[in-house]
Amino acid sequence: MGWVVLMFSTPLAGLAESADDLNVPNGPVILTVSGNIDHTNVGSDAQFDRAMLAALPQHEFETSTPWTEGSSHYSGPLMRDLLALLSPEYDAVHVSALNGYEAEIPVSDFNDHDVILAMAKDGEAIPIREYGPLWVLYPFDQDETLLSEKIRFRAVWQVMHINVL
């Protein structure tokens, strides 16, 4: 029985050393989370490399977007799962992109919809020139109300920093 428990805990084993701290990234940092967080690994921040984000439970959906042609298959951790790992309570997040774009997203978006931090498109890492490496992505095809201007402005691509408010 003990090895069964170990087997199911292995994917997350590299993510946290203890209940209070995260492992330090081994690869290039692609995401920094700061602000109202309880679990950190570099000073008061939580930094993630691709492997650490991939170790989180992954969620996937197929959707079209207002910025891409056709429908594609996207995958990555749910935003609510990533934030639950770091902070027990928050009201919103402020997301910053590599290109300087910023948006504030209320917690209700993550509770009401399966918003992911997309890391892959059609099974491949998303390159910067195609909105990667990380994209706050809504399942646009699952609910037509997600195509509103307000929601489109929250679908930040080229994500590099999340400040938890």
Order of alpha helices (4+ residues) and beta strands (2+ residues): alpha-beta-beta-alpha-beta-beta-alpha-beta-beta-alpha-beta-beta-beta-beta-alpha-beta
